[in-house]
Amino acid sequence: MSVALDIGSTEFRSLRRQANRFIARRVPAVYCVFDDSKAQRRLIEQLHLPYSLAEGTLLVLGHAAVEISRTLDHPLVPVIANGQLPYHDPIGRQVCATLIESLIPITNEHSLCLANLPVATTHERNDAGLIDHVIRLRGYQFARLHPARAVILSELQDEGYSGIGVTIGAESVTMAVTHLGQTRFSESYAHGARSIEERFAKARHKYQWDKQGNKYLDLQTVRDLQRHLTSSVINPTNGDEQFLAEAYHRLLTNAFSAMLPEMLRCVKNENSRKALPIVISGGPTRLPGFSQLLQHTFEASGLPCKIAKIRLANNDPYTVCRGLMIEATLQSQPLGEAAVA
């Protein structure tokens, strides 16, 4: 029984096959911290929400945290910040492990768990070791896959798994180029949409306060604004839209510029002669006009690939998980093993 585990900056997701069906699970990668007092326990219990105890605090995790945050106007704490897992934070480590355990069952079959990890974890052995430890305790072998390659495997079957995958996440921008399923290039840029949301919230004075008077950025309001954006980021009509258009253009420009040297080294004339399809995934890609913005920025960056067409990945939170499952299947076939990108 192979399991796909997508450890995203906003959600953790899993996908596994059981008999003749797939089982999908997802949980918000957030939690709320409360003082451990009788009054707080009574209040949380009255709301019929589960909680945990850690370091003298009450923790409400995942879906329950989102619900109590809205009910009590209490700030959410992200499990992943700045593209990193909370290795040096005891409470964050416990929350991270608990969320993962809620998504993948214990097995004694020595199965494979293929995972997508945060970008910064690529260079942090301790962070990767935290996930490795949790997954092995559940009974799985641990391996990882680049998220942009997973998107290609999930979306470009009709193209023979040849093309370019780009993901725009909360903490990163990633890109991969494959030819017939073989990775020619994969790279990540450790900045994403969350930094734009934070700058917007500060510029527009979007804050919320807890009962102790502590001030926090109200990022949910910013996300709601983006979700209901109607004008194209190519042709913004007001100050808020102009802010977002310029911010995403700058993010893409910086990401592609950072990736350019490695892409020039890896992707030589073999792919530059032929225009390739691009599939893009991530919340910001749903903004009106984002595909055109990405195409203009890509073509101006000097990246050594021509674009045949740009398409959005299916609006499905399990896009990366599906790609991970395809890769896990390939790795389980003796004559067609694919190396983890």
C-alpha positions in Angstrom: 0.0 0.0 0.0 1.8 3.1 -1.2 0.8 6.5 0.2 1.2 10.0 -1.2 1.8 12.8 1.3 1.7 16.4 0.2 3.0 18.6 3.0 1.9 22.0 1.8 2.2 25.3 3.5 -1.5 25.7 4.0 -2.7 22.1 4.1 -1.4 18.6 4.6 -3.0 16.1 2.2 -2.7 12.4 1.6 -3.9 9.9 -1.0 -3.7 6.1 -0.8 -5.2 3.1 -2.6 -7.1 0.6 -0.6 -8.4 -2.4 -2.5 -10.1 -0.9 -5.6 -10.6 2.6 -4.3 -8.6 5.7 -3.4 -8.9 7.4 -0.1 -8.1 11.1 0.2 -7.6 13.1 3.3 -6.7 16.8 4.0 -6.2 18.9 7.0 -5.4 22.6 7.4 -1.7 23.1 8.5 -2.6 25.4 11.3 -3.3 25.4 15.1 -4.5 27.7 17.9 -2.7 28.1 21.2 -4.6 28.8 24.4 -3.6 29.2 28.0 -4.3 26.0 30.0 -7.0 27.1 32.3 -10.3 25.6 33.5 -12.2 28.4 31.7 -10.5 27.8 28.4 -11.0 24.0 28.7 -14.7 24.5 29.5 -15.2 26.9 26.5 -13.5 24.6 24.0 -15.4 21.6 25.4 -18.7 23.5 25.0 -17.8 24.0 21.3 -17.3 20.2 21.1 -13.9 20.6 19.6 -10.9 18.3 20.3 -7.8 19.7 21.9 -4.3 18.6 23.0 -2.0 19.6 25.8 1.6 20.6 25.3 4.1 22.7 27.2 1.4 24.0 29.6 -0.9 25.1 26.8 -4.1 24.0 25.1 -3.7 23.2 21.3 -6.6 23.1 18.9 -5.4 21.6 15.5 -6.5 21.6 11.9 -10.1 21.9 11.0 -11.0 22.5 14.6 -8.5 25.3 14.8 -10.1 27.0 11.8 -13.5 26.7 13.4 -12.5 28.1 16.8 -10.5 30.9 15.1 -13.6 32.1 13.3 -15.8 31.7 16.4 -13.5 33.4 18.9 -11.6 35.7 16.5 -8.4 33.9 17.7 -5.3 34.0 15.5 -4.1 30.8 13.7 -0.5 29.7 13.9 0.9 28.1 10.7 2.8 24.8 11.1 5.1 25.9 8.3 6.6 29.3 8.3 9.2 30.7 5.9 9.2 27.4 4.0 10.4 25.5 7.0 9.1 22.8 9.3 9.1 23.6 13.0 12.1 21.5 13.9 13.3 23.8 16.7 9.8 24.4 18.1 8.6 21.6 20.5 5.0 22.6 20.1 5.2 23.0 16.3 6.9 19.6 16.1 4.2 17.9 18.0 1.5 19.5 15.9 3.2 18.6 12.7 3.6 14.9 13.7 0.0 14.7 14.9 -1.4 16.1 11.6 0.7 13.6 9.6 -0.4 10.7 11.8 -4.0 11.7 11.2 -3.5 11.3 7.4 -1.7 8.0 7.0 -2.6 4.8 8.7 -0.1 2.5 10.4 1.0 -0.4 8.2 3.2 -3.5 8.6 3.7 -4.0 4.9 6.9 -1.9 4.6 5.1 0.2 1.9 6.4 3.4 0.3 5.3 6.9 1.4 6.3 9.4 -1.3 6.2 13.0 0.0 6.4 16.5 -1.1 8.2 18.6 1.5 8.6 22.4 2.0 11.2 24.0 -0.2 13.6 25.0 2.6 13.6 21.5 3.9 15.6 20.4 0.9 18.7 21.8 2.6 17.7 21.1 6.2 18.5 17.5 7.2 16.9 18.0 10.6 13.6 19.1 9.1 13.6 16.2 6.6 14.6 13.9 9.4 11.5 15.0 11.4 9.2 13.8 8.6 11.3 10.7 7.9 11.0 9.7 11.6 7.3 10.2 11.8 6.7 8.3 8.5 8.9 5.4 9.5 7.1 5.1 12.8 3.9 4.5 10.8 5.7 1.6 9.0 6.6 3.2 5.7 9.8 3.8 3.7 10.2 7.5 3.0 11.1 9.2 -0.3 10.4 12.6 -1.7 9.5 14.1 -5.0 9.7 17.6 -6.4 6.2 19.2 -6.5 6.4 20.6 -10.0 7.3 17.1 -11.3 4.4 15.7 -9.5 2.1 18.2 -11.2 3.5 17.2 -14.6 2.8 13.5 -13.8 -0.7 14.4 -12.7 -1.7 16.6 -15.6 0.4 15.9 -18.7 -0.5 12.3 -19.6 -1.8 13.3 -23.0 1.6 15.0 -23.7 3.6 11.9 -22.9 4.7 13.5 -19.6 6.7 16.0 -21.5 6.5 19.7 -20.6 6.9 22.2 -17.9 5.3 22.3 -14.5 5.1 25.4 -12.3 3.6 25.6 -8.8 2.9 28.9 -7.0 2.5 28.1 -3.3 2.3 30.0 -0.1 6.0 29.7 0.6 7.6 28.9 -2.8 7.6 28.9 -6.5 8.8 25.6 -8.1 9.4 24.6 -11.7 10.4 21.3 -13.5 11.0 20.3 -17.1 10.5 16.7 -18.1 10.8 14.7 -21.4 8.8 11.5 -21.6 8.6 11.4 -17.8 12.4 11.9 -17.3 13.3 15.0 -15.3 15.6 17.4 -17.2 15.4 20.3 -14.7 13.8 21.0 -11.3 14.3 24.0 -9.1 12.6 25.9 -6.3 12.5 29.5 -5.2 11.9 30.0 -1.5 9.4 32.8 -1.6 5.7 32.6 -2.4 2.2 34.0 -2.0 2.3 34.4 1.7 4.9 37.1 1.6 2.6 39.0 -0.8 -0.4 38.5 1.5 1.7 39.8 4.5 2.9 42.9 2.6 -0.7 43.6 1.5 -2.1 43.2 5.0 0.5 45.6 6.4 -0.1 48.2 3.6 -3.8 48.1 4.0 -3.8 47.8 7.9 -5.5 44.4 7.9 -5.1 43.2 11.5 -6.9 41.1 14.1 -6.4 41.0 17.9 -6.6 38.2 20.4 -8.2 38.6 23.9 -4.8 39.6 25.4 -4.6 42.5 22.9 -1.8 41.0 20.7 -2.0 42.2 17.1 -1.8 39.7 14.2 -1.9 40.1 10.4 -5.4 39.3 9.1 -4.3 37.1 6.1 -7.7 35.5 5.7 -9.2 38.8 4.7 -6.5 39.2 2.1 -7.1 35.7 0.7 -10.8 36.3 0.5 -10.1 39.5 -1.5 -8.0 37.6 -4.0 -10.5 34.8 -4.3 -13.2 37.3 -5.3 -11.0 39.4 -7.6 -12.9 40.0 -10.9 -10.5 42.2 -12.9 -7.5 40.7 -14.7 -4.0 41.1 -13.1 -3.0 42.2 -16.6 -5.4 45.1 -16.5 -6.0 46.1 -12.8 -8.7 48.7 -12.2 -8.0 49.9 -8.6 -5.2 50.2 -6.1 -5.7 46.8 -4.5 -5.6 45.0 -7.8 -2.6 47.1 -8.9 -0.7 46.1 -5.7 -1.4 42.4 -6.3 -0.5 42.6 -10.0 2.8 44.2 -9.4 3.6 41.9 -6.5 3.0 38.7 -8.5 4.9 40.1 -11.5 7.9 40.7 -9.2 7.6 37.3 -7.5 7.6 35.5 -10.9 10.4 37.7 -12.3 12.6 37.0 -9.2 11.8 33.3 -9.2 12.6 32.8 -12.9 15.8 34.9 -12.7 17.0 32.8 -9.8 16.3 29.6 -11.8 17.8 30.8 -15.0 21.5 29.7 -14.5 20.6 26.2 -13.5 18.0 25.8 -16.3 20.6 27.0 -18.9 22.9 24.3 -17.6 20.4 21.5 -17.5 18.0 22.2 -20.4 20.1 22.5 -23.5 19.2 22.4 -27.2 17.2 19.2 -26.9 14.1 21.0 -25.5 14.6 24.5 -26.8 13.9 23.4 -30.4 10.3 22.4 -29.5 7.7 24.5 -27.8 6.5 22.8 -24.6 3.2 22.9 -22.8 3.1 24.5 -19.3 0.8 23.4 -16.6 0.5 25.7 -13.6 -0.9 24.9 -10.1 -1.5 26.8 -6.9 -4.0 29.2 -5.4 -2.7 32.4 -7.1 -2.9 30.7 -10.6 -6.7 31.1 -10.3 -6.5 34.9 -10.3 -8.0 36.3 -13.6 -5.2 36.9 -16.1 -2.5 35.0 -14.1 -1.7 32.7 -17.1 -1.0 35.7 -19.3 1.1 37.3 -16.6 3.1 34.2 -16.2 3.6 33.8 -20.0 4.8 37.4 -20.4 7.2 37.1 -17.5 8.5 33.7 -18.6 9.2 34.9 -22.1 10.9 38.0 -20.9 13.1 36.1 -18.4 15.4 34.4 -21.0 14.5 30.9 -19.9 15.6 28.4 -22.6 12.2 27.0 -23.4 9.4 28.0 -25.8 5.8 27.9 -24.7 3.3 25.9 -26.7 0.3 26.6 -24.4 -0.4 27.3 -20.8 -3.1 25.4 -18.9 -4.3 25.4 -15.4 -4.1 22.2 -13.4 -7.4 20.8 -12.4 -8.9 22.8 -9.5 -8.3 19.9 -7.2 -6.3 20.0 -3.9 -5.0 16.5 -4.7 -3.2 17.4 -7.9 0.3 16.9 -6.3 -0.9 13.8 -4.5 -2.0 12.2 -7.8 1.4 12.9 -9.2 3.1 11.4 -6.2 0.9 8.2 -6.5 1.9 7.9 -10.2 5.6 8.2 -9.3 5.1 5.6 -6.5 3.6 3.2 -9.0 6.5 3.7 -11.4 9.0 3.0 -8.6 7.2 -0.2 -7.7 7.6 -1.6 -11.2 10.9 -3.5 -11.6 11.4 -2.6 -15.3 10.3 1.1 -15.1 11.7 2.5 -11.9 11.9 6.3 -12.0 14.3 8.2 -9.8 13.0 10.7 -7.3 13.5 14.2 -8.5 
